[in-house]
């Protein structure tokens, strides 16, 4: 499975941004997908996760109510709609896919290259 994240950029606090993740390859093997982020000097953390088939989403407390994860199975795409952005959301955002389970329980086997989101205050 290959993943390509896009949509990052420089925005102002309070703005919105939508990230996209294009998946290709052995898509049928995917059980869950997720967005992670890594801020400068910090560990990579999961931001949101979604079951690839069926229903189920997960959000970290820090983004709950502001971010929305979604997918389009017909297009093999995953999205992250980010609203009310703050400087704390500045990070490199990665999309990831798991062959087994989803959300925080999953072990993510495949990673995209990351897209930088910078929020100026």
C-alpha positions in Angstrom: 0.0 0.0 0.0 1.3 3.4 -0.9 0.0 6.6 0.7 0.4 10.2 -0.4 -0.7 13.0 1.8 -1.3 16.5 0.5 -3.1 19.8 1.4 -0.8 21.3 4.0 0.2 24.9 3.9 0.5 28.2 5.9 -2.7 29.5 7.4 -3.7 31.9 10.1 -5.2 31.0 13.4 -8.9 30.4 13.1 -8.7 29.3 9.5 -9.6 25.9 8.0 -7.7 23.5 6.0 -8.4 20.1 4.4 -5.8 17.4 4.1 -6.1 14.5 1.6 -4.5 11.1 1.6 -4.5 9.1 -1.6 -4.1 5.3 -1.2 -3.0 2.9 -3.9 -1.9 -0.7 -4.1 -3.4 -3.5 -2.0 -6.2 -1.4 -0.7 -8.3 -4.5 0.1 -5.8 -5.3 2.9 -6.5 -2.1 4.8 -8.5 -2.3 8.0 -8.0 1.2 9.4 -6.5 4.5 8.4 -5.4 7.5 10.5 -3.9 10.9 10.6 -0.9 11.4 12.8 1.0 14.6 13.4 4.5 15.5 14.7 5.2 18.9 16.0 8.8 20.2 16.3 10.6 18.5 19.2 7.6 16.2 19.9 6.7 12.6 19.3 4.4 11.6 16.5 0.8 11.2 17.8 -2.4 10.0 16.4 -4.9 12.8 15.7 -7.8 10.9 14.2 -8.6 7.4 12.9 -11.3 5.8 10.8 -12.3 2.2 9.9 -11.7 1.6 6.3 -14.8 -0.6 6.0 -17.8 0.0 8.1 -18.3 2.7 10.7 -16.0 4.0 13.3 -14.0 7.1 14.0 -11.6 8.2 16.7 -10.4 11.7 17.6 -7.7 12.8 20.0 -9.1 15.1 22.7 -7.0 18.0 21.4 -8.9 18.0 18.0 -12.3 16.8 19.0 -15.0 19.1 17.7 -12.6 20.9 15.4 -11.3 18.1 13.1 -13.4 15.7 11.0 -11.9 12.6 9.4 -13.7 11.0 6.5 -13.0 8.6 3.6 -14.2 7.9 0.1 -13.7 4.2 -0.6 -14.7 4.6 -4.2 -11.7 7.0 -4.7 -9.4 5.3 -2.2 -9.1 8.6 -0.4 -9.0 9.8 3.2 -9.5 13.4 4.3 -9.0 15.5 7.4 -11.1 18.6 7.6 -9.4 21.0 10.1 -11.3 24.0 11.5 -10.5 26.7 14.1 -6.8 26.0 13.7 -4.4 27.3 16.3 -0.7 27.5 16.5 -0.7 24.3 18.5 -1.9 22.5 15.4 1.4 23.3 13.6 3.0 20.0 12.7 3.8 17.6 9.9 0.8 15.6 9.3 1.1 11.9 8.1 -1.5 9.5 6.9 -1.1 5.9 7.9 -2.9 2.6 7.2 -3.2 -0.6 9.2 -3.8 -4.1 8.0 -5.4 -5.0 11.3 -7.7 -3.0 13.6 -8.0 0.7 13.6 -7.8 3.8 15.9 -5.4 3.7 18.8 -5.3 -0.1 19.0 -3.9 -0.5 15.5 -0.3 -1.1 14.5 0.2 1.1 11.4 2.0 -0.7 8.6 2.1 1.9 5.9 2.9 5.6 6.1 2.7 8.6 3.8 5.4 11.1 3.4 3.8 13.9 5.4 2.5 17.3 4.7 3.4 20.4 6.7 0.7 22.5 8.3 1.8 25.8 9.8 -0.6 28.0 11.7 0.4 31.5 12.4 -1.0 33.3 15.4 
